[in-house]
Amino acid sequence: MKIKYDCKKIPLGFSGLAFINTLYFRGTKERVTTEQLNHEMIHIAQQKKLLVIFFFLLYFGMWGLNLLWCPLSAYKNIPFELEAKANEDRMLYKPTAFSWTNYLFRSYKHL
């Protein structure tokens, strides 16, 4: 797995990004926390479990639906993000192919 630091192409408001087998971080190596690193590694594992293409189809599909239902928290309510956030402090956490479904309806409890 590759890790690239100090990436200026990451959109504002995001600290990191996981794509296939590479982690990209906005900050320098010294500024990236172990929680941020683990959060993005959880996304890599999610992508692998869902064969990458299905991960991104689901991820962006749910983001789009969230924009309709709760636009101010659309990104934070994506089940993949909820799972990664809930487990970013568990260094040995390994998601299964469908563990993200445990977070599917948690994001809509306020509706």
Stockholm file with secondary structure:
# STOCKHOLM 1.0

chainA/1-111         MKIKYDCKKIPLGFSGLAFINTLYFRGTKERVTTEQLNHEMIHIAQQKKLLVIFFFLLYFGMWGLNLLWCPLSAYKNIPFELEAKANEDRMLYKPTAFSWTNYLFRSYKHL
#=GR chainA/1-111 SS CEEECSCTTSCTTCSEEEETTEEEESSCTTTCCHHHHHHHHHHHHHHHHTTTHHHHHHHHHHHHHHHHHCGGGTTTTCHHHHHHHHHTTCTTCCCCTTGGGGGTTGGGTTC
#=GC SS_cons         CEEECSCTTSCTTCSEEEETTEEEESSCTTTCCHHHHHHHHHHHHHHHHTTTHHHHHHHHHHHHHHHHHCGGGTTTTCHHHHHHHHHTTCTTCCCCTTGGGGGTTGGGTTC
//
